[in-house]
Amino acid sequence: MSVLPQALSTPPGSPERTPPAILLVDDHDLFRAALRQLIEGHGFRVVGDSRCDASSIDMARRTKANIVLMDAV
């Protein structure tokens, strides 16, 4: 079983190859930076990152993120 998303396991040039758009939301700058590096290193597409505040909601709308990884507390 592949750990890569289906979008990344398709042949290059295929329209299905675009990885999902991911938005990172956490109040710790260093954690967001490390998570971005880890996620992008595995071929995923991070479309933005934000602190845990109202701007996060606006950023999710603007970037049309498919996935939001958010600090719950």
Buried (B, 14 or more C-beta within 10 A) or exposed (E): EEEEBEBBEBEEEEEEEEBBBBBBBBEEEEEBEEBBEEBEEEEBBBBBBBBBEEEBEEBBEEBEBBBBBEBEE
